[in-house]
Amino acid sequence: MVELAQQPRAAVIGSGFGGLAAAIRLQAGGIHTTLYEARDRPGGRAYVYEDSGFVFDAGPTVITAPHIFEDLFTAAGRRLSDYVELLPVEPFYRLVWEDGVAFDYSGDSAAMIEQIRKLRPQDVPGYERFVEYARRVFEAGYRELAAKPFLRFSDMVRVAPDLIRLRADRSVYRTVSRFVQEEHVRQALSFHSLLVGGNPYETSSIYTLIHYLEREWGVCFPRGGTGALIAAFVRLFEELGGAVHLSTPVEGIELLETQNGSPRHRVRAGGLEPSDFDLVVSNADLHHTYSSLYGSTPAARKMERRLERMDWSMSLFVLYFGTDRRYVDDVAHHTILFGPRYKGLLDDIFHGKSLPHDFSLYLHAPTVTDPSLAPPGCETFYVLSPVPHLGNARVDWDAVAPEYAERILAYLERVLPDLRSHVVTKRWFTPLDFKSELRSYLGTAFSCAPKLTQSAWFRPHNRDDSIPGLYLVGAGTHPGAGVPGVVNSAKATARLILEDFHP
């Protein structure tokens, strides 16, 4: 416990989903909170670009577990529905393979079973067993653990029997393969770990819980785009009395010694006088937090070296484009286009030394659900291609990006007829941009990889062990990447802070 003579003051670094959710919970809990954001708009990876009437959500677009947002607004004495409307997305995803197989992945059990039956009738009982397995993983791995911090090894020991019983040592793909044999179905049930930066052949089977999480609460999309959800968070935080500084990168944080032994953090941020805080919550990139923000602290340099020994997620090439015609009948809101290779491509993405010649793509078409995100008669898209991070593949992205974007647009004509003649605006975001714009280590898109040996207690902790008053939220701490992960990290971290400072 930290005893203070006055109301505690907290600085939150970064306005992504995790930073904003933590800031709201702290401000609602009686801790005066100031949020610093380096970019000119809030959102972090959930930034918004606008161009000629097209609205592009830059990052997270698959919104699941809406109860986490309800819970956050309830904690602040508000109702989510008064701030933003969440629209259902159906099907959750449309999966398309080069051999012509298409699969509408949804929460409709009967529809899923019928599609699996058409591919391989013998896999239907196995799929039903897989759903039951995913439910048990969901109950143990999400309901019980997602919003609870792992600060001691004993916390890990306590849950070890459940993890052993559920065979968390097996990969997602290997686990799925125990239940179904048909390769399209195996890929359909294992690709989800890519949404949190994990290789299905290496990520713990705990991540099969995503299948059941989506069945439980569906997939939704905010009216006005993901940016509308971020705007709702900012509005709520400011209504509670919180302060937001945009275009204000934090240049460094000095850990001060005080007479009463309570930690003080002096934050130096662009254009502002240095300010002192009782605690700091970092939603910044993990490596940046320790190497740059606290780089003068011996404990931070030690953590920096530890982070550099960890395995990191892949990066992404993201292409945003708008068209002068509608394609609503050709694609779903979320479409996955599988390339000619699955495991081979994943090996190249996560361990290769060069940019793969082929790709699998995630296509986001938000105007299928909300036409207001494009001018009348037009369509807004973004497409992402998983690619190696900068530490694995030395790619000259400035030179490669234009040609790579053109190849992707040509490939998309599989589902978007005559696409290239209808593109009226486009821009892209490469691993170099992840590094420069988001300060992301190695240009990674999802922080450290979600392997079993880098999960729960093995992941950087929500409260730093060696720097008093430093707390973490976001993809790099427990429970991990993805919108539910980072919002739950904020809940776990805020609970610790409110216990530590009991205002």
Secondary structure, 3 states (H helix, E strand, C coil): CCCCCCCCEEEEECCCHHHHHHHHHHHHCCCEEEEECCCCCCCHHHCEEEECCEEEECCCCCEECCHHHHHHHHHCCCCHHHCCCEEECCCCEEEECCCCCEEEECCCHHHHHHHHHHHCCCHHHHHHHHHHHHHHHHHHHHHCCCCCCCCCHHHHHHHHHHHHHCCCCCEHHHHHHHHCCCHHHHHHHHHHHHHHCCCCCCCEHHHHHHHHHHHHHCEEEECCCHHHHHHHHHHHHHHCCCEEECCCCEEEEEEECCCCCCCEEEEEECCCCCEEECEEEECCCHHHHHHHHCCCCHHHHHHHHHHHCCCECCEEEEEEEEECCCCCCCCCCEEEECCCCCHHHHHHHHHCCCCCCCCCEEEECHHHCCHHHCCCCCEEEEEEEEECCCCCCCCCHHHHHHHHHHHHHHHHCCCCCCHHHCEEEEEEECHHHHHHHCCCHHHCCCCECCCHHHCHHHCCCCECCCCCCEEECCCCCCCCCCHHHHHHHHHHHHHHHHHHHCC
